[in-house]
Amino acid sequence: MSLPDITARIDAAIAAAGRSPGCVQLIAVSKVQPNDRVEAVLKEGHRIFGENRVQEAEGKWPAFREAYEGIDLHLIGPLQSNKVRQSFDLFQCIHSVDRSKLAKTIARIADEEGHCPDIFLQVNTGEEEQKAGVAPKDADAFIAECRALELPVKGLMCIPPADEEPSLHFALLAKIAKRNDLSGLSMGMSNDFESAIAQGATHIRVGSAIFGERDYE
């Protein structure tokens, strides 16, 4: 698979869903990918990337930003409260705000820094104990809390359980977003992004289908 192949599949899924062209942002997930693979995608003109860890992004992206203009970097992995300030310097968007303590820390540092990345709130649609995110029943209250903190909440994010039909979880996330007047839906990965687009995804996170399988050695 290649970037043009993925882009063509995205366009086809958008058309099949009767949605407007260009309504979905492709986040190329570059976590644990070697720099030569990342640079190859940059040379193809893509500029929206996702990383899972602040520390890895700190070691990778400043140099790329010196060489390429217009990079839009998204944090899609968990964020520790003690890494919030560093995240402000690296990321234009954080997709994994999942608890009150983190939201309050982001709000405090945003006030100190005078700016804040865009925010997506993570919902644990499968209510899995090992996975981050607020429970669906608590999502409305958490959205209200984050808005009261004046955070720039753009939408919601989810990662469906691996052994369940993802479209059910995408539909649930879309329902929560709609009743809270949120337009952003960060959902869908390499194996299910077409289903996510059918359910209204605005941001999809695709890694191995673009870069190749990761080597964690």
C-alpha positions in Angstrom: 0.0 0.0 0.0 1.1 3.6 -0.6 0.0 7.1 0.2 -1.7 7.5 -3.2 -3.5 4.2 -2.6 -4.8 5.3 0.8 -5.8 8.7 -0.6 -7.8 7.0 -3.4 -9.6 4.8 -0.9 -10.4 7.7 1.3 -11.9 9.6 -1.6 -13.9 6.6 -2.7 -15.2 6.1 0.9 -16.2 9.8 1.1 -18.0 9.6 -2.2 -19.8 6.3 -1.2 -21.0 8.0 2.0 -22.3 11.0 0.0 -20.0 13.4 1.9 -18.2 16.4 0.6 -14.7 15.9 -1.0 -11.9 16.9 1.3 -13.9 16.5 4.5 -11.5 13.9 6.0 -8.0 14.6 7.2 -5.5 11.8 6.9 -3.2 11.6 9.9 -0.1 9.6 8.8 0.9 7.8 12.0 4.6 7.9 12.1 5.3 6.4 15.6 8.3 4.0 15.7 8.8 4.5 12.0 12.4 5.2 10.8 13.1 8.7 9.6 13.8 7.6 6.0 10.2 6.3 5.7 8.8 9.5 7.3 10.8 11.7 5.0 9.7 9.7 1.9 6.1 10.6 2.8 7.0 14.2 3.4 8.6 14.3 0.0 5.3 13.1 -1.5 3.8 16.3 -0.1 1.9 15.0 2.9 2.1 17.2 6.0 -0.3 15.8 8.7 1.3 13.3 11.0 0.6 11.6 14.3 2.8 10.5 17.1 2.1 8.5 20.2 4.7 9.8 22.6 6.0 13.3 23.4 9.6 12.1 23.8 9.7 10.4 20.4 8.3 13.4 18.7 10.8 15.7 20.4 13.6 13.6 18.9 12.2 13.5 15.4 10.2 16.5 14.4 12.2 19.6 15.1 14.7 18.6 12.4 11.9 17.8 9.9 10.3 21.2 10.6 13.5 22.9 9.7 13.5 21.1 6.3 9.8 21.1 5.5 7.2 23.8 5.9 3.6 23.4 7.0 3.9 20.2 9.2 0.8 19.6 11.2 1.6 17.3 14.1 -1.0 15.5 16.2 -0.6 13.6 19.5 -2.7 10.5 19.3 -1.3 8.6 22.2 -1.7 9.1 26.0 -0.4 12.4 27.5 1.0 12.6 31.0 0.3 15.7 32.9 4.1 16.4 33.4 4.5 16.4 29.6 1.8 18.9 28.8 4.1 21.9 28.4 6.4 20.1 26.0 3.4 19.0 24.0 2.5 22.6 23.4 5.7 23.2 21.6 5.4 20.2 19.4 1.7 19.5 18.6 -1.0 21.4 16.9 -3.7 19.0 18.1 -4.0 16.5 21.0 -6.5 13.7 20.5 -6.2 11.9 23.9 -7.5 14.2 26.6 -9.2 11.7 28.8 -9.4 12.9 32.5 -10.2 15.9 34.5 -6.7 16.3 36.0 -5.2 16.4 32.5 -7.8 18.9 31.2 -7.1 21.2 34.2 -3.4 21.0 33.6 -3.8 21.9 29.9 -6.0 24.8 30.8 -3.5 26.2 33.3 -0.6 25.9 30.9 -2.7 27.4 28.0 -3.3 30.4 30.2 0.4 30.7 31.0 1.5 30.2 27.4 -1.2 32.2 25.7 -2.1 29.5 23.3 -3.4 25.9 23.2 -3.4 23.0 20.7 -6.8 21.9 19.4 -8.3 19.3 21.7 -10.1 16.0 21.1 -11.6 14.1 24.1 -11.0 10.4 24.2 -14.1 8.2 24.8 -13.7 4.6 25.8 -16.6 3.4 23.8 -16.0 -0.3 24.6 -15.5 0.5 28.3 -12.3 -1.6 28.4 -10.5 -1.5 31.7 -7.0 -1.4 30.0 -7.9 1.4 27.7 -7.9 5.2 28.3 -10.9 7.4 27.8 -14.0 8.5 29.6 -17.0 6.1 29.7 -19.8 7.0 27.3 -22.1 7.7 30.2 -19.6 10.3 31.5 -18.8 11.9 28.2 -21.4 14.7 28.3 -20.2 15.9 31.7 -16.6 15.8 30.7 -17.2 17.8 27.5 -19.0 20.4 29.6 -16.1 20.5 32.1 -13.6 21.0 29.3 -15.7 23.7 27.8 -16.0 25.5 31.1 -12.2 25.4 31.3 -12.3 27.2 27.9 -10.3 24.5 26.1 -10.6 24.5 22.3 -12.5 21.2 22.1 -12.9 20.3 18.5 -14.3 16.8 18.8 -14.1 13.3 20.1 -11.7 10.3 19.6 -12.2 6.6 20.1 -10.3 3.3 19.5 -12.9 0.5 19.2 -12.2 -2.9 20.9 -10.2 -5.2 18.6 -12.8 -8.0 18.7 -15.9 -6.0 18.1 -17.6 -4.5 15.1 -16.0 -1.0 14.8 -18.9 0.6 13.1 -21.0 0.3 16.3 -18.4 2.2 18.2 -18.0 4.8 15.5 -21.8 5.3 15.5 -21.8 5.7 19.3 -19.1 8.3 19.2 -20.9 10.2 16.4 -24.1 10.2 18.5 -22.3 11.7 21.5 -20.6 14.3 19.4 -23.9 15.3 17.7 -25.8 15.9 20.9 -22.9 18.0 22.2 -22.6 20.0 19.0 -19.1 18.8 18.2 -18.1 18.4 14.6 -14.8 16.6 14.9 -14.6 12.8 15.0 -11.1 11.2 15.2 -11.8 7.6 14.5 -10.7 4.9 12.1 -7.3 3.3 11.5 -5.6 1.2 8.8 -8.1 -1.7 9.0 -11.4 0.2 9.5 -11.1 3.7 8.2 -13.7 3.3 5.4 -16.3 2.2 8.0 -15.3 5.3 10.1 -15.7 7.6 7.1 -19.2 6.1 6.5 -20.1 7.1 10.1 -18.8 10.6 9.8 -15.1 10.6 10.7 -13.3 13.9 10.1 -9.8 12.6 11.1 -8.5 9.1 10.4 -5.2 7.7 11.7 -3.4 5.4 9.3 0.2 4.1 9.9 1.3 0.8 8.7 -0.8 0.9 5.5 1.3 4.0 4.5 4.7 3.4 6.0 4.8 -0.4 6.2 4.9 -2.6 9.3 6.6 -1.2 12.4 9.7 -2.8 13.8 9.6 -2.5 17.6 13.0 -4.2 18.1 
